[in-house]
Amino acid sequence: MEVEISSVDAGWWVVSHEHKLWLPKGQLPQGSAQELGLIGAKAMRIGEWQGEPVWLIRDSRPNEMGTLRQILDGDVGLFQLAGRGIQLAEFYRSHKWCGYCGHEMYPGKTEWASLCGHCRQRYYPQIAPCIIVAIRRGKEILLAQHTKHRNGIYTVLAGFVEVGETLEQTVAREVMEESGLKVKNLRYVSSQPWPFPQSLMMAFMADYESGDIHIDPKELLDAAWYHYEALPQLPPPGTVARRLIEDTVALCRAEAE
């Protein structure tokens, strides 16, 4: 539920509009509404971090608007709350009008939802399930440079779940489509909300079964097997991709000993 911010309100502030985030001095703002010039703004409380409330304001600022990736290397919990804020801001921005009857909608008071006051239709934020998988072959791990990554980072394979698929089927399909490989011994590891734009990453480890690398050029710039002691530039710490790589390296080292 939205409230009007007063001079006594304080905490962490997620000010977001059109996938952008207010990042004065390159950081998520923290402090009193009076100090930050936020008195009178409409805000939603979307969580708590280090004992202080986290507020979402669906608005922009003339200066210092950045992207969520700029705080990716910070505290994981705060990054996830900022991601929640951006996703909610975009959800409410894209659900101003009911898709069934065309009437105006308004935010729910007890849950993250948009409600139609005319036909009573209720909409919830959509989350796109994705898989991400580290593939091991002996002392090597498969790493790839994705077309969307222009900073030289090599990471593990990932992809969206399609309608009617199990997660296991998605892993097999995505790995085959992107690399031409078959995998076996699939194990679930963890999950991570990934707000680019609204994904839930479900992480797996797998072993190589067969095949030669043949990349899909629409998805990958490069892919290769890397020895666990000679890895290229990796995703930042705190990401589930980095965890998968580090867990695979730990397995390789344990067996080497």
N, C-alpha and C positions, 0 to 999 in steps of 0.2 A: 504494500500500500504506500502511495506517495504521501509525503508530508512536506510542509513548508519549513525550510531550514531557518533556525533562529540563531542569535548570537551565542547561545549556550551550547550549540551542537559542535562536536569535534570528532576527530577520528581520521580514517583513511578515505580518500575521495577518488572515485572512479568517474571521471567526467568524460563521456563518450558520445560520439556522433559519427555515423557513416564509417564504422570500423576504426576510427581514430580515437586517440586517448590523450588527455591533457597530461603532459609530462614536464612541468616546470623544472628546470635544471636537470632534465633527463631522468627524473624520478617520479614515482607516484606520490602525489602530494599528501602530506600528513599534517594535522594541526587543527586549529579552530576555524570555524566558518568565517569568523570575523577577520582573522589574519589573512585568509585566502580569498576574501571578497565573494563569499558564496551565500551570504545572508539573503533570504527571500527565494532562493532556488527551490524547485520541487525535487525531492530526492526519495529514493527507496533504500532501506537498510537491507543489504544483501549478504551479510555475514559479519564475522568478527575476526580480527587478527591482533595477536599479542595483547588481548584484553580490551581492545578498542573497536568500536563499530566501523564497518566498511560501508560507505554510502555510494549509491549510483545516482548520478545526475545525467539525464539524457539531454545533453547540450554540448556545445563546442565553445572554445575560447579563441579569440583572434590570433593568439600567438602560442607557440610551444605545443602544438598538437603533434603527436607522434604515433608510433605503432606499438602494439603489444610486444613485438619481438625485441624492442629496445630494453625490456626489463626481464627478458628470458633468463639471464644469468643471475638474477636475484633470488630471493627466498621463494621456494617452490609454492608454498601455501598462498603467499600474497599474489604470485603470478596467476595461480588458478582462480583466485577471487577476482582479480582484474579481468581475466578471461570470461568469467561468469558475467561480469558487468557488461562487457562489450557485446556478448551474445544476447543478453537480455535487452540491451538498448536497441540492437538491430531487430530483435524479435518484435518489440513493441512498435518500432518504426515501420516495419513491413506488415503489421496487422492493425492498421488504423481503420480498415473497412472490412466488413464481413464478406467472405468469399461466397457465401450462400445467398444472402439477400441484399448485400451492398450497403447496409446501414453502418453507422459509426460504431466502433468498438471502444471498450475501456478496460484498463488493467484490473485484474481480479484483486480482491482485498485480502484473501487468505492463502493464495497460491500463485506461482508464476504462470499466469494465463491471461489471455485476452477474451473478453466476454462481449457478446452481441446483445444489446438491450432490446432488440426487436424480435429476433427468432431464437434467442437464448443459446445460440451455438457457442461452444467453448473451444478455444485453440490453445495448444501448449507448444513451448519451444521444441523444435525438432532436433534430434541428435543423430548424427550419421555414424553408425558403427564402422570401425576400420580395424584391419589386422596389421601387425608389424612383426616381422619374423627375422631372427638371426639364424643363419644357416652355417653349420660347421662341417668341415671336411678334414678330419685328422687334426693337424696343427694349424689349419687355416680357417678363415672366416670370409664369407662372401660379402663384399662391400661394393656399393654402387654410388655413382654421382647422378642425382636426379636432374631432369631438365629444369625444374623450378629452383634448383639450388645453384646459384651462380658464384658462390663464394669458395669453391674448392672443397666443400665438405663431402666426405664419403660416409654413407650410412647403410643401414640394412633396408630390406625391401618392405614395402607397405602398400596397402590398397583398400578400397572401400568394399564393404559387403554388398552383394547384389540381392535383389528380391528372391526369396525362396532358398537362399544358401545357408548352410551351417558355417560356422567360423572355420572349421577344418577344411571344408570345400573351398572357401575363399582363399585360404593359405595356398592350397594346391594350385588353384587357378591363377592367382596373382604371380606366384613364383614361376610357373610355366610361361605365362604370357610375357613377363618382363625379362626373364633370364634363360628360358628354355630348359630349366632343370626340374628334376623330380626330387622330392624330399620325403623323409620318413621320421618316425620316432618324434612326433610333434608333442611338445609340452607347453602348457600354459604357464606364464610367469607373473604377469601383473597387468594393470590397466592405468591409463592416464587420460584425463580430459585434455583435449587438444583443440583450442578455439580458433582453428585456421581452416574453415570458418567455425564449424560447430561439431567437431568429431569427438568420438570416444575411442581411443586407441587401445586395442587388446593385444598384448604382447606375448609372443611365443618364441621358443627355441626349437630348432629342428636339425636333423642330420641330413647330409647329402646322400641321395640314393643313386642317381644316374643322370647322364646328359652332359653336354658341352654348353658353355655359355654362348647364347645368342640373344643379344639385348633387343628390346623394343625401342627403337630410336625416338618414338613419340614420348616415352616415359623416362628413358635413361640416356645419359651421355656416355657412360662408361660403367663397366662392372668387371671385377676380377677377384681372384682368391688372394688373400693377404695372410702371411704368416703372423701369428699373434704377437711377435716381437718386432714387427716391421709394418706398423699400421700408418695409413695416410691421415690427413686432417679429419677429426671426428666431430660429431655433434656435441654441443655444449653439455656439461654436467647438469644433472637435474632432469634431463629428458629421458623418456623410456627407451629411446633408441640407444643412448649412451649406456644405460644400464644393461641392455641386452648385449652390447659389445663387451662391456667389462665382465659380465657374467661368463660369456664365452671364453674370454681370455683367461679368466680364473680357472675354468675347466681344463683348458689346454695346459696351463702351468702345473695344475695338480697332477695331471697324467704324466707330464714330462718329468716330474720329481719321482 
